[in-house]
Amino acid sequence: MRGILYFLLFLLVVFGVLFVLTGWSYSDGERAGTVSKFSRRGYLFKTYEGVLNVGGFSGETGSLTPQYFDFSVKDDAVAQQITDAVKTGQRVTLHYEEKILRLPWNGETKYYITAVEVIGPPPSPYGTNPAYPGGQQPQQTVPQQSAPQQTPATADTTI
């Protein structure tokens, strides 16, 4: 009887530690950028995995250097929002939670996206912005206004 009690207590402690390490959020935050890759992958456990191009400026070289943020998504609704942002090329802000320990069925990273916020309108297609060389002004149809009817003036023969 005592052995069963110790075994159950041991299991309770092990599951409690696993819950704290995988369920408790070590940190949370936001990252903004453009999602450059998003897919559902895995051999046994299919999870949504993505890469956010945060961009950035390198102080060492003085040039623009891409910085990437790898993330995982558990929620299907959040995954659909990210897929829509990838299709339109919009910038997004990803709200994430960082876990201490990851389990294989939760994803490949420790960063789990909890919400997505789309930033600004989608970019315009190439060649449609008149502010850049080669850009064309969008064609607008303006209704033609008819000129007011004028009656011909009669010649006055008296001087």
Summary of the structure (lengths in Angstrom):
residues: 159
radius of gyration: 30.6
end to end distance: 135.5
largest distance: 135.5
contacts: 342
relative contact order: 0.16
helix: 22%
strand: 31%
